[in-house]
Amino acid sequence: MPTAVKLERRRRRCFEVISCVLHLKCRFLITLAGVQMYILTLCRRAGLRNAWSLFHSVILDFSWFSEDCMSGLSSSSLVVCCPSTLLVMSLAGALWFAVQDDLFTNGVCNNTSSAPSISNMAQDKQSSISEPISASETHSVLDELDDRFISQTLHLNRQCLRFIVDFIQARLKKDVFAPSHSLTSAEANILATLAYYAQGSLPSTITVRLGIGQTAAGEAVKTITKLLSEMSPDFITFPNSYNDRMGAAQAFKNLSGIPHVVGVLGYLHLKVSPPVGEELMYMNTLGSHSVMMQVIFDVDGNLLSLEQCCPGGTPEHTVWENSDIGRQFSIFQHGHTWVIGSRSLHGCGHVLTPAEAFRIKSNAALQFNKAHAQLHGRAQQVFGSLKSRFQCLRDIGSIQSPESVACTIKACCVLHNICKKFSVPLPLDFSVEPLHPPSEVVNIMAEQPFDYMEDTKDEMIEAFFNIAEDEGEGVTRYVKEQL
């Protein structure tokens, strides 16, 4: 293939990927150091000099941009959100115009094909000398897949899939211990793994179309799953700064009226066949065997925290109290904020649970419980979307321990957050997750030690939900429903 054609193909890919990354809902990706290096590499390899110079000069001007990231030593680290991050995100428009200028200058955006100019041919020749291109790079498995296959088999769209494939390939190249693969085989491995996540299995019809054997596909699933699970700290992050927490809290307040809420706490249950002799430990409140993962998500369904994979019969308050995020809240690392939780978590600091029936003496508590149920019920939507998009989570099968399936859960959750940013639609067979009854409910009638956050909760309910008129009838009806 002539060098000019190769370069034009690179420019077309660069045009496609950057247009997605710089889309309004995807601009957060620019705050990832790995993506910054990825954009620089795309611009350089595609010969987009204006875009490369602009982006390179701006990130070098920010003191927060790690020198290790520039040298490629820790390109996956997450840049801390700060005012500088907002400046980088505002760079999106300028970078986009620079990309367009380069592309139109080189004729890539024109529908009509034209012969390359002498200057372009000279530039292509220089590029081919300084940067050899393997023959395998001219063939892409992804380019041969139609949009229907991508949507129905992988449950993704082309833009999101392109980003996932390129990002994983970049990470694989940095792993000096990983076996080397050609571009074609690496793409096939990644696509086979994504097909397994989406379908829950890998039938021969899919592996044949991807040009990969069943044995190789099985090994690829293990390798890619481990890599994606290790990327979870980069893509699943809790709002640690004050400004980020206030932004999350404002979104929840706009939706429900409850202030200072930064996330919804839920427990994702995945059906398993437990080890022999441990069936009771894995029995959940719906009467089936499962493993459970503690999840916190924001108002849009983006996952913020993921940890503590354990047997499905474990009490929820035990999981919370022994989790890292639970300990962070207990020492006020996240300020005076809340997460929404079920009534089984009553007494757990910073977990906002429904007001108990015996304490509902005003319409304020009644209105609060309605708002609480609205937020907590969103867990059914989020968990349902996870299992609908990644059907491997519907039934894990036989396991030896919860840790053996944790990598698969984390990998799918990383992909879930990426799909949310690329606005990938849910599969047609989407269904909500059934609500699991609370595992253990604390005896709320027993005398409890003084809880500062519980006292704050009562004050908050009266301050934000106090409606004086016609409260007697509503309270009486609610109390009767709880009896």
C-alpha positions in Angstrom: 0.0 0.0 0.0 1.5 3.4 -0.9 2.7 5.5 2.0 0.4 8.4 1.0 -2.6 6.1 1.3 -1.4 4.8 4.7 -1.0 8.3 6.0 -4.5 9.3 4.7 -5.9 6.3 6.6 -4.2 7.4 9.8 -5.6 10.9 9.4 -9.1 9.5 8.9 -8.8 7.4 12.1 -7.5 10.4 13.9 -10.4 12.5 12.7 -12.9 9.9 13.9 -11.4 9.3 17.3 -10.6 12.9 18.3 -14.1 14.0 17.2 -15.5 11.5 19.7 -13.1 12.3 22.5 -13.8 16.0 22.1 -17.6 15.5 22.1 -19.3 17.4 24.9 -20.0 14.2 26.9 -16.5 12.8 26.4 -14.4 15.8 27.3 -13.6 14.3 30.7 -11.4 11.8 28.8 -8.9 14.6 28.1 -8.2 14.7 31.9 -6.8 11.2 31.7 -3.0 11.4 31.2 -3.1 8.2 29.1 -5.6 9.8 26.7 -3.5 12.9 26.5 -0.6 10.8 25.4 -2.9 8.9 23.1 -4.1 12.1 21.3 -0.5 13.3 21.0 0.5 10.0 19.4 -2.5 10.1 17.0 -1.7 13.6 15.9 2.0 12.8 15.4 1.5 9.6 13.5 -1.2 11.2 11.3 1.0 14.2 10.5 -1.4 16.7 12.0 1.3 19.3 12.9 -1.0 22.1 14.0 -3.1 20.0 16.4 0.0 18.3 17.8 1.8 21.5 18.4 -1.2 23.1 20.1 -2.0 20.2 22.4 1.7 19.5 23.2 2.5 23.1 24.1 -0.6 23.5 26.3 -0.1 20.4 28.4 3.6 21.2 28.9 2.6 24.6 30.3 0.6 23.1 33.1 2.7 22.2 36.2 0.2 19.4 37.2 1.0 17.4 34.1 3.3 14.7 35.2 6.8 14.3 33.6 6.4 10.6 34.0 3.3 10.8 31.8 5.3 12.7 29.2 7.9 10.0 29.2 5.3 7.2 29.1 6.2 5.7 32.5 2.8 6.3 34.1 0.5 7.3 31.3 -2.5 5.6 32.9 -2.4 7.8 36.1 -5.4 10.0 36.6 -4.8 13.7 36.6 -6.2 15.3 39.7 -9.3 17.4 39.0 -8.4 21.0 39.7 -8.9 24.4 38.0 -6.2 23.4 35.5 -8.4 20.5 34.4 -11.1 23.0 33.4 -8.5 24.8 31.2 -7.6 21.5 29.5 -11.3 20.8 28.9 -11.8 24.2 27.5 -8.9 23.4 25.1 -11.2 21.0 23.3 -12.7 23.5 21.0 -9.3 25.0 20.0 -7.8 21.5 19.4 -10.8 20.5 17.4 -10.4 23.5 15.1 -6.7 22.7 14.7 -7.6 19.1 13.8 -10.1 20.3 11.2 -7.6 22.8 9.8 -5.0 20.1 9.4 -7.5 17.6 7.9 -9.0 20.1 5.4 -5.5 21.2 4.4 -4.5 17.7 3.7 -7.8 17.0 1.9 -8.9 14.2 4.3 -12.3 15.8 5.0 -13.1 16.2 1.3 -15.4 13.5 -0.3 -13.6 13.7 -3.6 -10.2 12.0 -3.8 -7.3 13.9 -5.3 -3.7 13.1 -6.1 -1.3 13.9 -3.4 0.8 17.0 -3.9 4.6 17.0 -4.2 5.0 18.5 -0.7 2.7 15.9 0.8 4.5 13.1 -1.0 7.8 14.5 0.3 6.3 14.6 3.8 5.0 11.1 3.4 8.4 9.9 2.3 10.1 11.5 5.3 7.5 10.0 7.6 8.0 6.5 6.1 11.7 6.8 6.6 11.5 7.9 10.2 8.6 5.7 11.2 8.5 2.2 9.5 5.0 0.7 9.1 4.4 -3.0 9.4 2.2 -4.7 6.8 -0.2 -5.9 9.5 -1.0 -2.3 10.3 -2.7 -1.9 7.0 -5.4 -4.4 7.9 -7.9 -3.9 10.6 -10.5 -6.4 11.8 -12.6 -3.7 13.3 -12.9 -1.9 9.9 -14.4 -5.0 8.4 -17.2 -5.2 11.0 -20.5 -3.6 10.1 -22.4 -1.4 12.6 -25.2 -4.0 13.1 -22.6 -6.6 14.2 -21.0 -4.0 16.6 -24.4 -3.0 18.1 -26.0 -6.5 18.4 -23.0 -8.6 19.2 -20.8 -6.2 21.2 -23.5 -3.9 22.5 -21.3 -0.9 21.6 -21.2 1.8 18.9 -18.2 2.2 16.5 -16.8 5.4 18.2 -16.8 3.8 21.6 -15.4 0.6 20.3 -12.6 2.4 18.5 -11.6 4.1 21.7 -11.6 0.9 23.7 -9.6 -1.1 21.2 -7.0 1.7 20.7 -6.7 2.3 24.5 -6.2 -1.4 25.3 -3.7 -1.8 22.5 -1.7 1.1 23.9 -1.7 -0.5 27.3 -0.6 -3.9 25.9 2.3 -2.3 24.2 3.5 -0.8 27.4 3.5 -4.3 29.1 7.0 -5.6 28.4 6.0 -9.0 29.8 2.9 -9.4 27.5 3.4 -11.6 24.4 3.8 -9.6 21.2 0.9 -9.6 18.7 0.4 -8.1 15.3 -2.2 -5.4 15.0 -4.7 -7.8 13.5 -4.4 -10.5 16.1 -4.4 -7.9 19.0 -7.6 -6.4 17.6 -9.2 -9.9 17.3 -8.3 -10.7 20.9 -9.9 -7.5 22.2 -13.0 -7.9 20.1 -13.4 -11.6 21.2 -13.2 -10.5 24.8 -15.8 -7.8 24.3 -18.0 -10.3 22.5 -17.7 -12.6 25.5 -18.7 -9.9 27.9 -21.7 -8.9 25.8 -23.0 -12.4 25.0 -21.9 -14.4 28.1 -20.2 -16.9 25.8 -18.1 -17.2 22.6 -19.9 -19.3 20.0 -17.9 -20.4 17.0 -19.8 -18.1 14.7 -18.3 -15.1 16.4 -14.7 -16.4 16.6 -14.7 -17.5 13.0 -15.8 -14.0 11.9 -13.1 -12.4 14.0 -10.5 -14.9 12.7 -9.5 -16.3 16.0 -9.5 -19.8 17.4 -11.5 -20.9 20.5 -8.4 -21.6 22.6 -6.7 -18.3 21.7 -10.0 -16.5 22.4 -10.2 -18.0 25.9 -6.6 -16.9 26.7 -7.4 -13.5 25.3 -10.4 -13.1 27.7 -8.2 -13.8 30.7 -5.5 -11.4 29.6 -7.8 -8.5 28.6 -10.0 -9.0 31.7 -7.0 -8.7 34.0 -5.8 -5.5 32.1 -9.2 -3.9 32.3 -9.6 -4.6 36.0 -6.3 -3.0 36.6 -7.6 0.1 34.8 -10.5 0.5 37.3 -8.8 3.2 39.4 -8.4 5.3 36.3 -12.0 5.1 35.2 -13.9 4.5 38.5 -13.1 7.5 40.7 -14.9 9.0 43.7 -15.3 12.8 43.8 -12.5 13.6 46.3 -12.2 17.4 45.9 -14.6 19.9 47.5 -15.8 21.3 44.1 -16.4 17.8 42.7 -18.4 16.8 45.8 -20.5 20.0 45.6 -21.2 19.4 41.9 -22.4 15.9 42.6 -24.5 17.0 45.5 -26.1 19.7 43.5 -27.2 17.2 40.8 -28.8 15.0 43.5 -30.5 17.9 45.1 -31.9 19.1 41.8 -33.4 15.6 41.3 -34.7 14.8 44.8 -34.4 17.8 47.0 -32.1 16.0 49.4 -28.9 18.0 50.0 -25.3 16.9 50.4 -25.7 13.5 48.7 -22.7 12.5 46.6 -23.8 9.0 45.6 -26.2 6.1 45.8 -24.9 3.0 47.7 -26.0 -0.4 46.3 -25.0 -4.0 46.2 -24.7 -5.8 42.9 -25.6 -9.5 43.1 -24.3 -11.9 40.5 -25.7 -15.4 40.2 -23.1 -18.2 40.9 -22.8 -21.9 41.7 -21.0 -21.8 45.1 -18.3 -24.1 46.3 -19.4 -27.3 47.8 -20.2 -26.9 51.5 -20.5 -23.1 51.4 -24.0 -22.8 49.9 -25.5 -21.1 52.9 -22.8 -18.4 52.9 -23.7 -17.5 49.3 -27.5 -17.5 49.8 -28.9 -14.0 49.3 -32.3 -12.5 50.4 -34.0 -13.6 47.2 -33.2 -17.2 47.9 -30.5 -17.7 45.2 -26.7 -18.1 45.4 -24.7 -15.0 44.4 -21.6 -13.0 45.0 -22.1 -9.3 45.8 -20.1 -6.2 45.0 -20.5 -2.9 46.8 -21.1 -0.1 44.3 -21.6 3.7 44.6 -22.9 5.6 41.5 -23.8 9.2 40.7 -27.0 10.7 39.5 -26.3 9.7 35.9 -25.4 6.1 36.7 -21.6 6.5 36.4 -19.8 4.2 38.9 -17.8 6.1 41.5 -16.7 3.3 43.8 -16.3 -0.5 43.5 -15.0 -2.9 46.1 -15.6 -5.7 48.5 -16.6 -8.7 46.3 -17.9 -11.2 48.9 -20.5 -14.0 49.3 -24.1 -12.9 48.6 -25.2 -13.7 52.2 -22.9 -11.2 53.8 -24.8 -8.5 55.8 -24.6 -5.2 53.9 -23.6 -3.2 57.0 -20.6 -5.5 57.5 -19.5 -4.9 53.9 -19.8 -1.1 54.3 -18.0 -0.9 57.6 -15.1 -3.0 56.3 -14.8 -1.2 53.0 -12.2 1.5 52.2 -14.8 4.0 51.2 -16.7 3.4 54.4 -13.6 4.0 56.5 -12.9 7.2 54.5 -16.4 8.5 55.3 -16.0 7.6 59.0 -13.0 9.9 59.3 -14.8 12.7 57.4 -12.4 12.4 54.4 -15.4 13.3 52.2 -16.7 16.0 54.5 -20.2 16.2 55.8 -21.7 14.4 52.8 -24.0 11.4 52.5 -24.6 8.3 50.3 -28.1 7.0 49.9 -28.5 3.5 51.4 -31.1 0.9 52.3 -32.7 0.6 55.8 -30.4 -2.3 56.6 -27.6 0.2 56.9 -29.3 2.2 59.6 -26.6 3.4 62.1 -23.8 3.3 59.5 -22.2 6.8 59.5 -22.8 8.9 56.5 -25.3 6.4 55.0 -28.7 8.2 54.6 -31.4 5.6 55.2 -35.2 6.1 55.2 -36.9 7.6 58.3 -38.3 4.8 60.5 -42.0 4.4 60.7 -42.2 5.2 64.5 -40.3 8.4 63.9 -42.6 9.8 61.2 -44.4 12.5 63.1 -44.6 15.1 60.4 -45.1 15.4 56.7 -41.4 16.3 56.3 -40.3 12.7 57.1 -42.9 11.3 54.7 -41.7 13.6 51.8 -38.1 12.7 52.6 -38.9 8.9 52.4 -40.5 9.4 49.0 -37.4 11.3 47.7 -35.1 8.6 49.3 -37.0 5.8 47.5 -36.7 7.7 44.2 -32.9 7.8 44.5 -32.4 4.4 45.9 -34.6 2.8 43.3 -32.1 4.0 40.6 -29.9 1.0 41.6 -32.3 -1.3 39.8 -31.8 0.7 36.6 -28.0 0.9 36.9 -27.6 -2.8 37.8 -30.0 -3.8 35.1 -28.1 -1.8 32.5 -24.8 -3.6 33.6 -26.3 -7.0 33.2 -28.1 -6.2 29.9 -25.0 -4.8 28.3 -22.6 -7.4 29.7 -24.6 -10.6 29.9 -21.7 -12.5 31.2 -22.7 -11.0 34.6 -26.1 -12.7 34.5 -24.7 -16.0 35.5 -21.1 -16.4 36.5 -21.3 -20.2 36.9 -19.1 -22.2 39.2 -16.6 -20.3 41.3 -13.9 -21.1 43.8 -13.9 -17.8 45.7 -15.4 -14.3 45.2 -11.9 -13.0 44.3 -11.9 -15.3 41.2 -14.8 -13.3 39.6 -13.8 -9.8 40.9 -11.7 -9.1 37.8 -14.5 -9.8 35.4 -16.9 -7.5 37.4 -14.3 -4.7 37.5 -13.6 -5.0 33.8 -17.3 -4.7 32.9 -17.7 -1.8 35.2 -14.8 0.0 33.6 -16.5 -0.5 30.2 -19.8 0.6 31.6 -18.3 4.0 32.5 -16.8 4.4 29.1 -20.1 3.5 27.4 -21.8 6.1 29.5 -19.4 8.8 28.3 -20.0 7.8 24.7 -23.8 7.7 25.2 -23.9 4.1 23.9 -27.6 3.0 23.9 -28.7 0.0 25.9 -29.5 -3.3 24.2 -33.2 -3.9 23.2 -33.6 -6.6 25.8 -32.8 -4.3 28.7 -34.6 -5.1 32.0 -34.3 -3.7 35.5 -32.7 -5.6 38.3 -35.1 -6.9 40.9 -34.7 -5.2 44.3 -33.0 -7.3 46.9 -34.6 -7.0 50.4 -32.3 -5.8 53.1 -30.0 -8.5 54.4 -30.2 -7.6 58.1 -32.2 -4.8 59.6 -30.8 -3.3 62.8 -33.2 -3.3 65.8 -34.1 0.4 65.5 -36.3 0.2 68.7 -33.3 -0.8 70.8 -31.4 2.0 72.5 -28.6 3.2 70.2 -25.5 5.2 71.1 -25.5 8.9 70.1 -24.8 9.3 66.4 -23.9 12.7 65.2 -24.8 12.0 61.6 -28.2 10.6 62.6 -28.9 13.8 64.6 -27.9 15.8 61.5 -30.2 13.7 59.4 -33.2 14.7 61.5 -32.3 18.4 61.3 -31.9 18.1 57.5 -35.3 16.5 57.0 -37.1 19.2 59.0 -35.2 21.9 57.2 -35.7 20.8 53.6 -38.9 18.7 53.7 -41.1 20.5 56.3 -44.5 21.1 54.7 -47.0 22.3 57.4 -50.3 21.8 55.7 -52.3 18.6 55.6 -49.6 16.6 57.2 -51.7 14.6 59.6 -53.5 12.5 57.0 -50.4 11.6 55.1 -48.5 10.6 58.2 -51.4 8.4 59.4 -51.6 6.6 56.1 -47.9 6.0 55.9 -47.7 4.5 59.4 -50.6 2.2 58.6 -48.8 1.0 55.5 -45.7 0.1 57.5 -47.5 -1.9 60.1 
